[in-house]
Amino acid sequence: MTTLRLLAVTSTLLFVVAVQASMNNGEQGEIIAELPTQPMVFNTPDELRTYLQELDKYFAIVGRPRFGRTLGNGYSRNIYPYFRANPLPPPSF
């Protein structure tokens, strides 16, 4: 009876860890930036300046390159062995 209970607890714990790891996989390093709301009319130059600064911050965050994002999908993992087995010829100038 204790072996069966130990097996059930172990499998439940393993399942919980696997679910937690899969849920956190997409959230690592993610910075979610919100687009600043644009007023209908800019009453002062300072309002326009503030809006443009917030917009600049937004695009600075969103426009960052995300290196390594494509290495997780199956296509990129399967294509590298092809190029190792079939190297490209050297360029002829």
N, CA, C and O atoms as a GROMACS GRO file, in nm:
protein
  372
    1MET      N    1   0.082  -0.119   0.000
    1MET     CA    2   0.000   0.000   0.000
    1MET      C    3   0.086   0.126   0.000
    1MET      O    4   0.052   0.223  -0.067
    2THR      N    5   0.195   0.126   0.073
    2THR     CA    6   0.280   0.245   0.079
    2THR      C    7   0.352   0.270  -0.053
    2THR      O    8   0.376   0.385  -0.089
    3THR      N    9   0.386   0.164  -0.124
    3THR     CA   10   0.452   0.181  -0.253
    3THR      C   11   0.358   0.245  -0.354
    3THR      O   12   0.398   0.331  -0.431
    4LEU      N   13   0.233   0.203  -0.352
    4LEU     CA   14   0.134   0.262  -0.442
    4LEU      C   15   0.111   0.409  -0.408
    4LEU      O   16   0.097   0.492  -0.498
    5ARG      N   17   0.105   0.439  -0.281
    5ARG     CA   18   0.086   0.578  -0.238
    5ARG      C   19   0.206   0.664  -0.277
    5ARG      O   20   0.190   0.777  -0.322
    6LEU      N   21   0.326   0.611  -0.259
    6LEU     CA   22   0.448   0.683  -0.295
    6LEU      C   23   0.452   0.708  -0.446
    6LEU      O   24   0.493   0.815  -0.490
    7LEU      N   25   0.411   0.611  -0.524
    7LEU     CA   26   0.406   0.627  -0.669
    7LEU      C   27   0.304   0.734  -0.709
    7LEU      O   28   0.330   0.813  -0.800
    8ALA      N   29   0.190   0.738  -0.643
    8ALA     CA   30   0.087   0.838  -0.673
    8ALA      C   31   0.135   0.978  -0.638
    8ALA      O   32   0.114   1.072  -0.715
    9VAL      N   33   0.199   0.993  -0.523
    9VAL     CA   34   0.249   1.125  -0.482
    9VAL      C   35   0.360   1.171  -0.576
    9VAL      O   36   0.364   1.288  -0.615
   10THR      N   37   0.449   1.081  -0.612
   10THR     CA   38   0.559   1.116  -0.702
   10THR      C   39   0.509   1.157  -0.839
   10THR      O   40   0.555   1.256  -0.895
   11SER      N   41   0.414   1.082  -0.893
   11SER     CA   42   0.362   1.116  -1.026
   11SER      C   43   0.284   1.247  -1.022
   11SER      O   44   0.289   1.324  -1.118
   12THR      N   45   0.211   1.273  -0.914
   12THR     CA   46   0.139   1.399  -0.902
   12THR      C   47   0.236   1.516  -0.893
   12THR      O   48   0.215   1.619  -0.958
   13LEU      N   49   0.340   1.501  -0.816
   13LEU     CA   50   0.441   1.607  -0.803
   13LEU      C   51   0.511   1.631  -0.937
   13LEU      O   52   0.535   1.746  -0.974
   14LEU      N   53   0.543   1.526  -1.008
   14LEU     CA   54   0.606   1.540  -1.139
   14LEU      C   55   0.513   1.611  -1.237
   14LEU      O   56   0.558   1.693  -1.316
   15PHE      N   57   0.386   1.580  -1.233
   15PHE     CA   58   0.289   1.645  -1.320
   15PHE      C   59   0.279   1.794  -1.289
   15PHE      O   60   0.275   1.876  -1.380
   16VAL      N   61   0.275   1.829  -1.161
   16VAL     CA   62   0.264   1.970  -1.121
   16VAL      C   63   0.388   2.047  -1.166
   16VAL      O   64   0.377   2.159  -1.214
   17VAL      N   65   0.505   1.989  -1.149
   17VAL     CA   66   0.629   2.055  -1.191
   17VAL      C   67   0.631   2.073  -1.343
   17VAL      O   68   0.672   2.179  -1.391
   18ALA      N   69   0.588   1.974  -1.418
   18ALA     CA   70   0.586   1.984  -1.564
   18ALA      C   71   0.488   2.092  -1.611
   18ALA      O   72   0.519   2.167  -1.703
   19VAL      N   73   0.372   2.099  -1.549
   19VAL     CA   74   0.274   2.201  -1.586
   19VAL      C   75   0.326   2.340  -1.553
   19VAL      O   76   0.311   2.432  -1.633
   20GLN      N   77   0.386   2.355  -1.438
   20GLN     CA   78   0.441   2.485  -1.398
   20GLN      C   79   0.553   2.528  -1.492
   20GLN      O   80   0.561   2.646  -1.529
   21ALA      N   81   0.639   2.436  -1.532
   21ALA     CA   82   0.749   2.469  -1.622
   21ALA      C   83   0.697   2.508  -1.759
   21ALA      O   84   0.750   2.600  -1.822
   22SER      N   85   0.594   2.440  -1.807
   22SER     CA   86   0.540   2.475  -1.938
   22SER      C   87   0.467   2.609  -1.935
   22SER      O   88   0.464   2.680  -2.035
   23MET      N   89   0.407   2.643  -1.822
   23MET     CA   90   0.338   2.771  -1.812
   23MET      C   91   0.436   2.886  -1.804
   23MET      O   92   0.409   2.993  -1.859
   24ASN      N   93   0.549   2.868  -1.739
   24ASN     CA   94   0.646   2.974  -1.722
   24ASN      C   95   0.740   2.987  -1.841
   24ASN      O   96   0.813   3.086  -1.850
   25ASN      N   97   0.742   2.890  -1.931
   25ASN     CA   98   0.836   2.891  -2.042
   25ASN      C   99   0.820   3.014  -2.130
   25ASN      O  100   0.920   3.072  -2.171
   26GLY      N  101   0.699   3.055  -2.160
   26GLY     CA  102   0.677   3.170  -2.246
   26GLY      C  103   0.690   3.303  -2.176
   26GLY      O  104   0.694   3.407  -2.241
   27GLU      N  105   0.696   3.302  -2.043
   27GLU     CA  106   0.699   3.427  -1.968
   27GLU      C  107   0.838   3.471  -1.930
   27GLU      O  108   0.854   3.580  -1.873
   28GLN      N  109   0.940   3.393  -1.958
   28GLN     CA  110   1.074   3.429  -1.916
   28GLN      C  111   1.125   3.546  -1.997
   28GLN      O  112   1.129   3.540  -2.120
   29GLY      N  113   1.162   3.651  -1.929
   29GLY     CA  114   1.220   3.766  -1.996
   29GLY      C  115   1.120   3.852  -2.071
   29GLY      O  116   1.161   3.942  -2.144
   30GLU      N  117   0.994   3.827  -2.055
   30GLU     CA  118   0.895   3.906  -2.127
   30GLU      C  119   0.870   4.037  -2.055
   30GLU      O  120   0.841   4.039  -1.936
   31ILE      N  121   0.880   4.145  -2.128
   31ILE     CA  122   0.846   4.276  -2.075
   31ILE      C  123   0.728   4.325  -2.157
   31ILE      O  124   0.739   4.348  -2.278
   32ILE      N  125   0.616   4.340  -2.093
   32ILE     CA  126   0.497   4.382  -2.164
   32ILE      C  127   0.485   4.533  -2.150
   32ILE      O  128   0.469   4.586  -2.039
   33ALA      N  129   0.492   4.601  -2.261
   33ALA     CA  130   0.480   4.747  -2.262
   33ALA      C  131   0.345   4.784  -2.321
   33ALA      O  132   0.297   4.720  -2.415
   34GLU      N  133   0.285   4.886  -2.266
   34GLU     CA  134   0.156   4.933  -2.317
   34GLU      C  135   0.177   5.058  -2.400
   34GLU      O  136   0.254   5.147  -2.364
   35LEU      N  137   0.107   5.063  -2.511
   35LEU     CA  138   0.112   5.180  -2.597
   35LEU      C  139   0.048   5.297  -2.524
   35LEU      O  140  -0.064   5.284  -2.475
   36PRO      N  141   0.117   5.411  -2.516
   36PRO     CA  142   0.057   5.525  -2.445
   36PRO      C  143  -0.066   5.576  -2.518
   36PRO      O  144  -0.073   5.574  -2.641
   37THR      N  145  -0.163   5.621  -2.442
   37THR     CA  146  -0.286   5.672  -2.502
   37THR      C  147  -0.262   5.814  -2.555
   37THR      O  148  -0.205   5.899  -2.486
   38GLN      N  149  -0.306   5.835  -2.676
   38GLN     CA  150  -0.288   5.966  -2.739
   38GLN      C  151  -0.408   6.054  -2.709
   38GLN      O  152  -0.522   6.015  -2.735
   39PRO      N  153  -0.384   6.174  -2.655
   39PRO     CA  154  -0.496   6.265  -2.632
   39PRO      C  155  -0.554   6.314  -2.765
   39PRO      O  156  -0.486   6.314  -2.867
   40MET      N  157  -0.678   6.356  -2.761
   40MET     CA  158  -0.741   6.407  -2.883
   40MET      C  159  -0.671   6.534  -2.931
   40MET      O  160  -0.651   6.554  -3.051
   41VAL      N  161  -0.635   6.621  -2.837
   41VAL     CA  162  -0.570   6.748  -2.870
   41VAL      C  163  -0.455   6.770  -2.772
   41VAL      O  164  -0.471   6.748  -2.652
   42PHE      N  165  -0.342   6.812  -2.823
   42PHE     CA  166  -0.230   6.850  -2.737
   42PHE      C  167  -0.244   6.999  -2.708
   42PHE      O  168  -0.230   7.082  -2.798
   43ASN      N  169  -0.272   7.033  -2.584
   43ASN     CA  170  -0.296   7.172  -2.546
   43ASN      C  171  -0.167   7.251  -2.530
   43ASN      O  172  -0.163   7.372  -2.556
   44THR      N  173  -0.062   7.184  -2.486
   44THR     CA  174   0.065   7.254  -2.465
   44THR      C  175   0.178   7.174  -2.531
   44THR      O  176   0.163   7.055  -2.556
   45PRO      N  177   0.288   7.240  -2.558
   45PRO     CA  178   0.403   7.167  -2.612
   45PRO      C  179   0.456   7.061  -2.515
   45PRO      O  180   0.511   6.959  -2.557
   46ASP      N  181   0.439   7.085  -2.385
   46ASP     CA  182   0.484   6.986  -2.286
   46ASP      C  183   0.404   6.857  -2.294
   46ASP      O  184   0.459   6.748  -2.276
   47GLU      N  185   0.274   6.866  -2.321
   47GLU     CA  186   0.192   6.745  -2.338
   47GLU      C  187   0.240   6.665  -2.458
   47GLU      O  188   0.251   6.542  -2.451
   48LEU      N  189   0.270   6.733  -2.566
   48LEU     CA  190   0.320   6.664  -2.685
   48LEU      C  191   0.456   6.602  -2.657
   48LEU      O  192   0.482   6.488  -2.696
   49ARG      N  193   0.542   6.674  -2.589
   49ARG     CA  194   0.676   6.625  -2.556
   49ARG      C  195   0.666   6.501  -2.467
   49ARG      O  196   0.737   6.403  -2.490
   50THR      N  197   0.580   6.505  -2.367
   50THR     CA  198   0.562   6.391  -2.277
   50THR      C  199   0.509   6.270  -2.352
   50THR      O  200   0.555   6.158  -2.332
   51TYR      N  201   0.412   6.293  -2.439
   51TYR     CA  202   0.356   6.182  -2.518
   51TYR      C  203   0.462   6.121  -2.608
   51TYR      O  204   0.472   5.998  -2.618
   52LEU      N  205   0.542   6.204  -2.673
   52LEU     CA  206   0.645   6.152  -2.762
   52LEU      C  207   0.754   6.078  -2.684
   52LEU      O  208   0.810   5.980  -2.735
   53GLN      N  209   0.785   6.122  -2.564
   53GLN     CA  210   0.882   6.050  -2.481
   53GLN      C  211   0.828   5.913  -2.440
   53GLN      O  212   0.902   5.814  -2.442
   54GLU      N  213   0.701   5.907  -2.403
   54GLU     CA  214   0.640   5.779  -2.367
   54GLU      C  215   0.633   5.687  -2.488
   54GLU      O  216   0.654   5.566  -2.476
   55LEU      N  217   0.604   5.743  -2.603
   55LEU     CA  218   0.600   5.664  -2.726
   55LEU      C  219   0.738   5.611  -2.760
   55LEU      O  220   0.752   5.498  -2.806
   56ASP      N  221   0.841   5.693  -2.739
   56ASP     CA  222   0.978   5.651  -2.764
   56ASP      C  223   1.016   5.535  -2.672
   56ASP      O  224   1.081   5.440  -2.715
   57LYS      N  225   0.978   5.543  -2.544
   57LYS     CA  226   1.006   5.435  -2.450
   57LYS      C  227   0.935   5.306  -2.493
   57LYS      O  228   0.993   5.197  -2.486
   58TYR      N  229   0.811   5.320  -2.539
   58TYR     CA  230   0.734   5.203  -2.583
   58TYR      C  231   0.804   5.133  -2.698
   58TYR      O  232   0.823   5.011  -2.696
   59PHE      N  233   0.843   5.210  -2.800
   59PHE     CA  234   0.907   5.148  -2.916
   59PHE      C  235   1.047   5.100  -2.885
   59PHE      O  236   1.097   5.008  -2.951
   60ALA      N  237   1.113   5.159  -2.786
   60ALA     CA  238   1.244   5.108  -2.744
   60ALA      C  239   1.232   4.969  -2.683
   60ALA      O  240   1.320   4.885  -2.701
   61ILE      N  241   1.124   4.945  -2.610
   61ILE     CA  242   1.103   4.814  -2.549
   61ILE      C  243   1.053   4.713  -2.652
   61ILE      O  244   1.104   4.602  -2.659
   62VAL      N  245   0.954   4.752  -2.730
   62VAL     CA  246   0.893   4.659  -2.825
   62VAL      C  247   0.988   4.626  -2.940
   62VAL      O  248   0.984   4.515  -2.993
   63GLY      N  249   1.071   4.720  -2.978
   63GLY     CA  250   1.158   4.700  -3.092
   63GLY      C  251   1.287   4.628  -3.063
   63GLY      O  252   1.370   4.612  -3.153
   64ARG      N  253   1.308   4.583  -2.940
   64ARG     CA  254   1.432   4.511  -2.908
   64ARG      C  255   1.435   4.377  -2.979
   64ARG      O  256   1.333   4.309  -2.990
   65PRO      N  257   1.553   4.339  -3.027
   65PRO     CA  258   1.562   4.206  -3.089
   65PRO      C  259   1.548   4.098  -2.984
   65PRO      O  260   1.593   4.113  -2.870
   66ARG      N  261   1.486   3.990  -3.022
   66ARG     CA  262   1.466   3.878  -2.930
   66ARG      C  263   1.549   3.760  -2.980
   66ARG      O  264   1.499   3.672  -3.049
   67PHE      N  265   1.676   3.761  -2.943
   67PHE     CA  266   1.767   3.657  -2.988
   67PHE      C  267   1.730   3.525  -2.923
   67PHE      O  268   1.699   3.518  -2.804
   68GLY      N  269   1.734   3.419  -3.003
   68GLY     CA  270   1.708   3.286  -2.951
   68GLY      C  271   1.562   3.248  -2.949
   68GLY      O  272   1.530   3.138  -2.903
   69ARG      N  273   1.473   3.332  -2.996
   69ARG     CA  274   1.330   3.299  -2.993
   69ARG      C  275   1.297   3.185  -3.089
   69ARG      O  276   1.209   3.105  -3.059
   70THR      N  277   1.366   3.176  -3.202
   70THR     CA  278   1.329   3.075  -3.300
   70THR      C  279   1.396   2.941  -3.273
   70THR      O  280   1.362   2.843  -3.340
   71LEU      N  281   1.488   2.934  -3.179
   71LEU     CA  282   1.555   2.807  -3.154
   71LEU      C  283   1.465   2.706  -3.085
   71LEU      O  284   1.498   2.587  -3.082
   72GLY      N  285   1.355   2.748  -3.031
   72GLY     CA  286   1.267   2.656  -2.962
   72GLY      C  287   1.174   2.578  -3.053
   72GLY      O  288   1.123   2.474  -3.013
   73ASN      N  289   1.151   2.627  -3.174
   73ASN     CA  290   1.057   2.554  -3.258
   73ASN      C  291   1.126   2.440  -3.332
   73ASN      O  292   1.248   2.440  -3.345
   74GLY      N  293   1.049   2.346  -3.380
   74GLY     CA  294   1.104   2.228  -3.443
   74GLY      C  295   1.172   2.254  -3.575
   74GLY      O  296   1.265   2.182  -3.611
   75TYR      N  297   1.128   2.355  -3.648
   75TYR     CA  298   1.185   2.381  -3.780
   75TYR      C  299   1.332   2.419  -3.769
   75TYR      O  300   1.415   2.365  -3.843
   76SER      N  301   1.366   2.510  -3.679
   76SER     CA  302   1.503   2.555  -3.671
   76SER      C  303   1.595   2.445  -3.617
   76SER      O  304   1.712   2.439  -3.654
   77ARG      N  305   1.544   2.358  -3.530
   77ARG     CA  306   1.627   2.249  -3.480
   77ARG      C  307   1.652   2.146  -3.589
   77ARG      O  308   1.758   2.084  -3.591
   78ASN      N  309   1.555   2.125  -3.678
   78ASN     CA  310   1.570   2.023  -3.779
   78ASN      C  311   1.650   2.068  -3.899
   78ASN      O  312   1.699   1.984  -3.975
   79ILE      N  313   1.668   2.198  -3.920
   79ILE     CA  314   1.737   2.245  -4.039
   79ILE      C  315   1.888   2.249  -4.019
   79ILE      O  316   1.962   2.239  -4.117
   80TYR      N  317   1.937   2.264  -3.896
   80TYR     CA  318   2.081   2.273  -3.873
   80TYR      C  319   2.156   2.146  -3.911
   80TYR      O  320   2.263   2.156  -3.970
   81PRO      N  321   2.106   2.026  -3.880
   81PRO     CA  322   2.178   1.906  -3.926
   81PRO      C  323   2.189   1.898  -4.078
   81PRO      O  324   2.286   1.843  -4.130
   82TYR      N  325   2.092   1.951  -4.150
   82TYR     CA  326   2.098   1.949  -4.296
   82TYR      C  327   2.218   2.030  -4.345
   82TYR      O  328   2.291   1.985  -4.434
   83PHE      N  329   2.238   2.148  -4.289
   83PHE     CA  330   2.348   2.231  -4.335
   83PHE      C  331   2.483   2.177  -4.288
   83PHE      O  332   2.585   2.204  -4.353
   84ARG      N  333   2.487   2.104  -4.179
   84ARG     CA  334   2.613   2.041  -4.138
   84ARG      C  335   2.649   1.929  -4.234
   84ARG      O  336   2.766   1.910  -4.267
   85ALA      N  337   2.549   1.855  -4.280
   85ALA     CA  338   2.574   1.744  -4.372
   85ALA      C  339   2.597   1.794  -4.514
   85ALA      O  340   2.668   1.729  -4.590
   86ASN      N  341   2.538   1.906  -4.552
   86ASN     CA  342   2.549   1.961  -4.687
   86ASN      C  343   2.599   2.105  -4.679
   86ASN      O  344   2.520   2.198  -4.696
   87PRO      N  345   2.728   2.125  -4.654
   87PRO     CA  346   2.776   2.263  -4.640
   87PRO      C  347   2.766   2.339  -4.771
   87PRO      O  348   2.772   2.282  -4.880
   88LEU      N  349   2.750   2.468  -4.759
   88LEU     CA  350   2.743   2.554  -4.876
   88LEU      C  351   2.881   2.567  -4.938
   88LEU      O  352   2.981   2.571  -4.866
   89PRO      N  353   2.889   2.574  -5.071
   89PRO     CA  354   3.021   2.590  -5.134
   89PRO      C  355   3.077   2.729  -5.105
   89PRO      O  356   3.001   2.824  -5.084
   90PRO      N  357   3.210   2.742  -5.104
   90PRO     CA  358   3.267   2.875  -5.080
   90PRO      C  359   3.233   2.968  -5.195
   90PRO      O  360   3.220   2.924  -5.309
   91PRO      N  361   3.219   3.096  -5.166
   91PRO     CA  362   3.184   3.191  -5.273
   91PRO      C  363   3.299   3.207  -5.372
   91PRO      O  364   3.416   3.205  -5.334
   92SER      N  365   3.263   3.222  -5.497
   92SER     CA  366   3.365   3.245  -5.600
   92SER      C  367   3.352   3.388  -5.648
   92SER      O  368   3.245   3.430  -5.694
   93PHE      N  369   3.460   3.462  -5.637
   93PHE     CA  370   3.457   3.603  -5.676
   93PHE      C  371   3.521   3.624  -5.809
   93PHE      O  372   3.527   3.737  -5.857
   0.00000   0.00000   0.00000
